[in-house]
Amino acid sequence: MPDVSDFILKLQRRRIEGSHATARQTAELLRSVISQTRMPYTNQAAALLDAVRAVGEQLIAANPVELAVGNIVRRVLHIIREEDLSSSAVSFEGLMISEKSDDEDDADHKGGPVLSAAAVAAAARSTLRPRSLQTLLEDGPLPAAPSKSSSAGDSEGKSKSDKSAVGKRLKHSVIEAINLLIEEIDDCYEDISEQAVEHIHQNEVILTLGRSKTVKEFLYAAKQKNRSFRVFVAEGAPRYQGHVLAKELIQKGLETTVITDSAIFAMISRVNMVIVGAHAIMANGGVIAPVGMNMLALAAQRHAVPFVVVAGSHKLCPLYPHNPEVLLNELKSPSDLIDFGEFSDCMDFGAHGGAPLMHVVNPTFDYVPPNLVSLFITDTGGHNAAHMYKLIADYYSADDLVIKRKSTSSN
């Protein structure tokens, strides 16, 4: 098995930074887990689901703040379910569908009984859903069992061989689908940037906050298409990532103005559009983003300025903000805000009866409700907040919202 413990240690120690890197490495790890999973003769899809759940539960617990881990785990679980359904459907292609034909000797030439279309459909439904009295009445009689002319040993050997081939085919299909998922993650910047010229026009003023690689590539693409515009960058205290973004934009020839976070309301009236990145997009269309983003969204709404969020589809989270599994915030070190030497007297535990008078809180994220977001731009196109739940439903299965391996204890 791949070294899952090493990856978990990296997540716990925050050695993997950013949703993009986290999503890609999680997908690569799960691909290795699936490729090394031994497939049983029966319930191949269940074996893969259990293997992914077992690893995914550990990964999510290692870094609950990085929601991209859970997103990729759920995406892979959804891939397994889809590929299992596809392989089940393909397995019926070998069945002979009979319609009224002029050739009455087809059954003799084929060497077996001919099944009607209704019988094939009934068999397909019985495989894709549990049998019940209602389905028995709907489906009618099932096709007759094949002739037992061959020996029991040959029949058993052929059955095992067929099941083994199905298991290999399923694993191969899942791995190929994960490869496509990794390509999707790698190409998300390019796919999003291609839409820049549709949203950024000549002589506009764009405002952003902090530093987002997706936003940076989006602005680069518009500049390469000969769009002339200005960018206001709020510095994004206390880490001041906006300073880094401003330098990168200037190096690309973009006219850039750095402003303080407290000046956002003062400058928003000069802005044509706000373009920001996101840490995660929730099922209700809400956004978990760097701290200060909600203030920017409120300012944009107050002055009727479009608030646009650009993010890859690996940041789409099928959970709601109130879900107990969603850790909305993480507190960073107070050293980003104050100098401990300068404020040592205020934080002296012994001077005031054991309790300091000064406390420092340094949150990492803000939550922006969906009503403040004008448009989402993902690698699949532009979407409004009300449409996000439909988009998320295409990527995830409702059975995988809670990542927990099944209990193996018997009653």
Phi and psi in degrees as a GROMACS rama.xvg file:
@    title "Ramachandran Plot"
@    xaxis  label "Phi"
@    yaxis  label "Psi"
@TYPE xy
-63.709  163.208  PRO-2
-79.1023  82.8144  ASP-3
-69.389  -37.5444  VAL-4
-61.7272  -36.5227  SER-5
-65.6157  -41.5431  ASP-6
-66.6366  -39.7129  PHE-7
-62.1536  -40.0935  ILE-8
-63.2166  -38.5163  LEU-9
-64.6273  -38.9987  LYS-10
-66.3635  -43.1431  LEU-11
-64.6583  -36.8259  GLN-12
-92.1009  8.07552  ARG-13
57.1903  38.9895  ARG-14
-83.3355  -13.0612  ARG-15
-109.477  113.725  ILE-16
-109.583  139.291  GLU-17
93.981  143.394  GLY-18
-67.0674  -33.6471  SER-19
-64.8549  -51.3834  HIS-20
-64.273  -39.112  ALA-21
-64.3546  -44.1527  THR-22
-64.0462  -45.0618  ALA-23
-64.539  -46.5716  ARG-24
-68.7751  -31.8392  GLN-25
-66.2474  -41.9457  THR-26
-63.4748  -40.6269  ALA-27
-65.2212  -39.3938  GLU-28
-65.0331  -45.0642  LEU-29
-66.7726  -32.0663  LEU-30
-62.6665  -40.8535  ARG-31
-67.0708  -38.6422  SER-32
-61.4777  -44.4013  VAL-33
-67.9597  -41.2715  ILE-34
-64.9562  -26.7372  SER-35
-101.526  5.53935  GLN-36
-80.3105  128.877  THR-37
-77.2489  128.784  ARG-38
-91.4504  127.174  MET-39
-76.2319  173.718  PRO-40
-72.9168  -26.9049  TYR-41
-127.009  158.478  THR-42
55.0134  49.9762  ASN-43
-63.214  -41.5215  GLN-44
-64.159  -38.7586  ALA-45
-63.3735  -36.9259  ALA-46
-64.5022  -42.0388  ALA-47
-67.4808  -41.014  LEU-48
-61.368  -43.0917  LEU-49
-65.1323  -39.5521  ASP-50
-64.6748  -41.8446  ALA-51
-70.3109  -40.0298  VAL-52
-61.4858  -43.0996  ARG-53
-60.49  -41.9501  ALA-54
-75.9852  -41.8791  VAL-55
-61.7407  -37.1743  GLY-56
-61.5132  -39.5169  GLU-57
-69.7812  -39.7389  GLN-58
-65.8129  -43.4707  LEU-59
-65.4577  -38.5866  ILE-60
-68.3461  -26.9471  ALA-61
-70.1184  -34.656  ALA-62
-148.261  79.9069  ASN-63
-67.2198  -18.0862  PRO-64
-72.5748  -35.8452  VAL-65
-82.4075  91.1126  GLU-66
-69.2057  -15.2864  LEU-67
-62.6633  -27.9364  ALA-68
-61.9569  -52.7628  VAL-69
-64.5601  -34.3564  GLY-70
-60.7079  -45.9221  ASN-71
-69.5731  -37.8467  ILE-72
-60.3029  -44.2014  VAL-73
-69.2279  -34.6476  ARG-74
-63.0081  -42.7057  ARG-75
-66.7898  -39.8596  VAL-76
-61.5383  -40.4599  LEU-77
-65.8309  -37.6216  HIS-78
-61.4453  -43.8684  ILE-79
-61.091  -43.7303  ILE-80
-64.0726  -42.0662  ARG-81
-66.5143  -43.1822  GLU-82
-67.6942  -32.2635  GLU-83
-66.4126  -42.3007  ASP-84
-64.5923  -38.3055  LEU-85
-64.586  -44.1667  SER-86
-66.9444  -33.2677  SER-87
-65.9755  -39.5129  SER-88
-68.0302  -38.753  ALA-89
-66.6925  -30.5572  VAL-90
-64.5796  -18.764  SER-91
-89.16  -4.05777  PHE-92
-68.0776  -23.8696  GLU-93
-76.3319  -15.1815  GLY-94
-73.3349  142.447  LEU-95
-89.1229  122.145  MET-96
-95.2047  125.368  ILE-97
-104.616  130.347  SER-98
-126.367  170.278  GLU-99
-61.4911  121.443  LYS-100
-133.922  156.053  SER-101
-73.6803  -22.8207  ASP-102
-88.4133  103.412  ASP-103
-85.448  -6.56255  GLU-104
-100.888  16.4777  ASP-105
-60.8495  -39.3131  ASP-106
-63.279  -39.0288  ALA-107
-67.683  -39.6658  ASP-108
-70.417  -34.5771  HIS-109
-79.283  -16.2545  LYS-110
78.6869  20.9517  GLY-111
-167.785  172.64  GLY-112
-70.2212  148.887  PRO-113
-95.2029  130.981  VAL-114
-100.182  141.83  LEU-115
-77.0373  163.545  SER-116
-62.3139  -36.4915  ALA-117
-64.7648  -38.3179  ALA-118
-67.5117  -39.9493  ALA-119
-64.6688  -42.3114  VAL-120
-63.7082  -38.8363  ALA-121
-65.0506  -40.8471  ALA-122
-65.185  -39.2698  ALA-123
-63.5547  -43.9988  ALA-124
-66.0866  -35.3809  ARG-125
-68.0915  -27.1934  SER-126
-80.0349  -37.4414  THR-127
-87.1559  -6.45575  LEU-128
-149.462  157.287  ARG-129
-64.0142  147.929  PRO-130
-76.7922  140.247  ARG-131
-145.49  171.294  SER-132
-61.6759  -39.0174  LEU-133
-63.144  -44.5941  GLN-134
-68.7821  -31.3649  THR-135
-64.2121  -40.7108  LEU-136
-68.2935  -36.076  LEU-137
-70.9475  -41.1204  GLU-138
-80.812  -27.5514  ASP-139
78.2977  -168.875  GLY-140
-66.2721  140.51  PRO-141
-79.1588  159.394  LEU-142
-61.8621  147.333  PRO-143
-65.6779  151.788  ALA-144
-67.3274  147.356  ALA-145
-66.1225  158.35  PRO-146
-64.2024  144.006  SER-147
-97.5363  43.2556  LYS-148
-72.4558  -30.8821  SER-149
-81.4714  165.916  SER-150
-72.9363  158.248  SER-151
-65.9826  -36.6983  ALA-152
-65.1656  -43.994  GLY-153
-64.8152  -39.7439  ASP-154
-62.9229  -44.0347  SER-155
-66.9896  -40.643  GLU-156
-65.2274  -41.5931  GLY-157
-65.0847  -38.7821  LYS-158
-63.3133  -44.0279  SER-159
-65.0703  -38.5055  LYS-160
-65.0147  -42.19  SER-161
-63.8139  -43.1027  ASP-162
-65.4825  -38.0801  LYS-163
-64.1961  -40.3113  SER-164
-65.3195  -40.0417  ALA-165
-62.8362  -42.0981  VAL-166
-62.5365  -42.6576  GLY-167
-65.7805  -39.2226  LYS-168
-65.36  -40.1921  ARG-169
-64.6278  -46.6337  LEU-170
-61.0158  -43.2853  LYS-171
-62.2536  -41.0515  HIS-172
-66.0942  -40.1318  SER-173
-65.5376  -43.3288  VAL-174
-63.2183  -41.2696  ILE-175
-63.0953  -38.5513  GLU-176
-67.4811  -36.364  ALA-177
-67.8259  -36.7021  ILE-178
-59.3745  -40.2645  ASN-179
-66.1049  -35.6937  LEU-180
-64.316  -41.5019  LEU-181
-64.2533  -40.6275  ILE-182
-62.9868  -38.0353  GLU-183
-62.2138  -41.6001  GLU-184
-65.0886  -42.8864  ILE-185
-65.2789  -34.6299  ASP-186
-92.7343  2.58239  ASP-187
-63.3551  -39.0978  CYS-188
-61.0735  -45.4104  TYR-189
-66.0866  -42.6918  GLU-190
-64.8604  -37.2859  ASP-191
-72.5996  -40.5166  ILE-192
-65.4056  -28.2568  SER-193
-62.4845  -19.6263  GLU-194
-91.9215  0.409609  GLN-195
-61.6587  -42.1719  ALA-196
-67.059  -17.7496  VAL-197
-79.1181  -17.7962  GLU-198
-118.334  -25.3955  HIS-199
-105.049  122.912  ILE-200
-113.449  175.234  HIS-201
-64.3534  137.089  GLN-202
62.6681  26.531  ASN-203
-86.1003  162.966  GLU-204
-116.482  121.827  VAL-205
-109.263  136.681  ILE-206
-115.982  134.919  LEU-207
-137.638  167.669  THR-208
-129.183  132.776  LEU-209
69.808  -150.429  GLY-210
-129.934  121.564  ARG-211
-132.287  126.997  SER-212
-65.8696  -35.7332  LYS-213
-62.734  -43.4002  THR-214
-64.5314  -43.174  VAL-215
-59.3319  -47.3043  LYS-216
-66.2502  -33.6815  GLU-217
-63.8559  -44.4826  PHE-218
-70.1141  -38.0271  LEU-219
-56.822  -46.0725  TYR-220
-62.3541  -40.3845  ALA-221
-65.7586  -38.029  ALA-222
-64.4808  -39.6192  LYS-223
-66.2016  -23.121  GLN-224
-90.8187  19.4968  LYS-225
65.451  26.8012  ASN-226
-78.8327  133.135  ARG-227
-106.196  115.625  SER-228
-153.177  166.172  PHE-229
-111.35  153.648  ARG-230
-126.925  125.844  VAL-231
-97.245  128.812  PHE-232
-118.468  113.021  VAL-233
-74.5517  134.977  ALA-234
-66.8328  -22.9515  GLU-235
72.3161  53.7563  GLY-236
-63.6614  151.845  ALA-237
-93.3963  -3.70422  PRO-238
-85.7953  -16.7678  ARG-239
56.6261  44.5997  TYR-240
-69.7955  -18.9286  GLN-241
-63.7417  -30.7177  GLY-242
-63.0909  -40.5888  HIS-243
-66.2649  -44.0556  VAL-244
-62.7141  -40.443  LEU-245
-60.2585  -43.0741  ALA-246
-62.2138  -41.4044  LYS-247
-66.3188  -38.2109  GLU-248
-69.4105  -39.2565  LEU-249
-63.3317  -38.1233  ILE-250
-63.5295  -23.8816  GLN-251
-92.5444  4.39566  LYS-252
86.6684  16.0168  GLY-253
-90.7599  133.622  LEU-254
-72.7214  117.368  GLU-255
-127.782  139.204  THR-256
-126.023  125.605  THR-257
-93.123  132.556  VAL-258
-128.209  158.943  ILE-259
-77.4379  158.754  THR-260
-62.7509  -34.8542  ASP-261
-71.4191  -12.1574  SER-262
-93.4586  5.65074  ALA-263
-60.8456  -47.0841  ILE-264
-65.1541  -31.5048  PHE-265
-72.5821  -28.608  ALA-266
-102.338  -12.6654  MET-267
-64.6938  -26.4617  ILE-268
-68.6916  -15.9164  SER-269
-92.9067  -0.984332  ARG-270
-100.035  141.213  VAL-271
-91.7987  -27.9564  ASN-272
-159.9  144.32  MET-273
-106.135  126.726  VAL-274
-125.108  119.801  ILE-275
-134.577  162.648  VAL-276
-93.3221  -175.109  GLY-277
-147.3  151.202  ALA-278
-83.4461  -38.7177  HIS-279
-161.099  149.226  ALA-280
-113.687  121.593  ILE-281
-86.6799  171.103  MET-282
-65.1853  -26.1457  ALA-283
-88.8078  2.84307  ASN-284
90.6577  -1.1451  GLY-285
-73.3407  160.916  GLY-286
-126.785  130.408  VAL-287
-95.9755  118.776  ILE-288
-139.744  170.174  ALA-289
-55.6223  150.967  PRO-290
-58.3392  140.973  VAL-291
99.7515  -11.6262  GLY-292
-71.1486  -33.6813  MET-293
-66.1704  -37.3152  ASN-294
-61.6105  -41.2017  MET-295
-65.6625  -40.152  LEU-296
-65.4828  -39.1203  ALA-297
-65.8435  -39.3495  LEU-298
-64.7358  -40.5124  ALA-299
-64.6759  -42.2718  ALA-300
-65.0175  -39.4103  GLN-301
-62.558  -34.1641  ARG-302
-106.526  15.1851  HIS-303
56.5711  41.6635  ALA-304
-100.879  129.253  VAL-305
-58.5692  132.386  PRO-306
-109.363  106.685  PHE-307
-109.848  132.003  VAL-308
-111.284  125.66  VAL-309
-109.772  129.566  VAL-310
-162.98  146.637  ALA-311
-72.88  159.363  GLY-312
-67.6419  -17.0189  SER-313
-71.3093  -9.30354  HIS-314
-93.7951  -0.991872  LYS-315
-75.1354  119.532  LEU-316
-109.701  127.978  CYS-317
-78.9808  6.16922  PRO-318
-100.886  163.775  LEU-319
-100.318  155.815  TYR-320
-58.637  -30.0632  PRO-321
-81.5641  -2.33877  HIS-322
-64.0363  133.039  ASN-323
-60.0421  -23.2586  PRO-324
-77.469  -12.9436  GLU-325
-91.4323  113.893  VAL-326
-94.2179  101.757  LEU-327
-67.5978  -28.5255  LEU-328
-139.835  161.65  ASN-329
-141.139  132.155  GLU-330
-92.3589  123.163  LEU-331
-85.6336  173.062  LYS-332
-64.0811  138.206  SER-333
-63.9396  -14.925  PRO-334
-63.4375  -18.4782  SER-335
-69.4344  -21.7445  ASP-336
-103.304  -38.7366  LEU-337
-133.915  162.992  ILE-338
-95.7517  116.482  ASP-339
-61.619  -31.7705  PHE-340
-65.9594  -39.5724  GLY-341
-72.0755  -32.5307  GLU-342
-107.795  21.8858  PHE-343
-63.1176  -35.5326  SER-344
-66.2995  -35.9796  ASP-345
-72.569  -23.5663  CYS-346
-109.036  20.8476  MET-347
-76.3129  119.04  ASP-348
-72.5798  -23.4227  PHE-349
-91.5095  -18.7194  GLY-350
-76.5642  -21.8368  ALA-351
-125.942  45.558  HIS-352
71.427  27.4091  GLY-353
93.4245  -6.2646  GLY-354
-125.897  123.238  ALA-355
-71.5129  150.399  PRO-356
-83.2174  -19.6981  LEU-357
-109.848  130.707  MET-358
-123.468  147.021  HIS-359
-123.512  125.837  VAL-360
-120.277  127.46  VAL-361
-129.057  78.2461  ASN-362
-72.2675  155.762  PRO-363
-96.0309  -38.3234  THR-364
-121.931  158.482  PHE-365
-116.926  160.334  ASP-366
-114.969  124.462  TYR-367
-106.157  115.736  VAL-368
-66.6786  156.703  PRO-369
-63.5238  -26.9442  PRO-370
-70.0881  -11.2544  ASN-371
-95.622  -5.50675  LEU-372
-98.8094  125.961  VAL-373
-84.2231  -38.9241  SER-374
-158.221  140.743  LEU-375
-105.521  132.337  PHE-376
-116.107  111.894  ILE-377
-115.505  -178.923  THR-378
-70.3332  -6.65236  ASP-379
-103.603  2.62579  THR-380
122.445  -169.318  GLY-381
-92.8901  141.451  GLY-382
-143.89  145.267  HIS-383
-88.1889  167.879  ASN-384
-62.3784  -34.7476  ALA-385
-68.1542  -18.0351  ALA-386
-94.7926  -5.63876  HIS-387
-66.008  -35.0658  MET-388
-66.4529  -31.3524  TYR-389
-70.3043  -39.7568  LYS-390
-64.8853  -42.0796  LEU-391
-65.5222  -35.177  ILE-392
-63.1129  -23.3055  ALA-393
-75.8466  -19.5589  ASP-394
-102.743  -20.0936  TYR-395
-131.57  154.803  TYR-396
-101.806  142.641  SER-397
-63.2551  -23.2491  ALA-398
-74.5961  -11.0361  ASP-399
-111.546  12.3253  ASP-400
-64.6781  -35.3646  LEU-401
-104.628  116.083  VAL-402
-90.2646  101.917  ILE-403
-151.501  126.315  LYS-404
-67.7453  149.565  ARG-405
-72.329  143.654  LYS-406
-70.1396  136.401  SER-407
-94.9202  -1.60781  THR-408
-73.2551  139.97  SER-409
-95.8542  149.368  SER-410
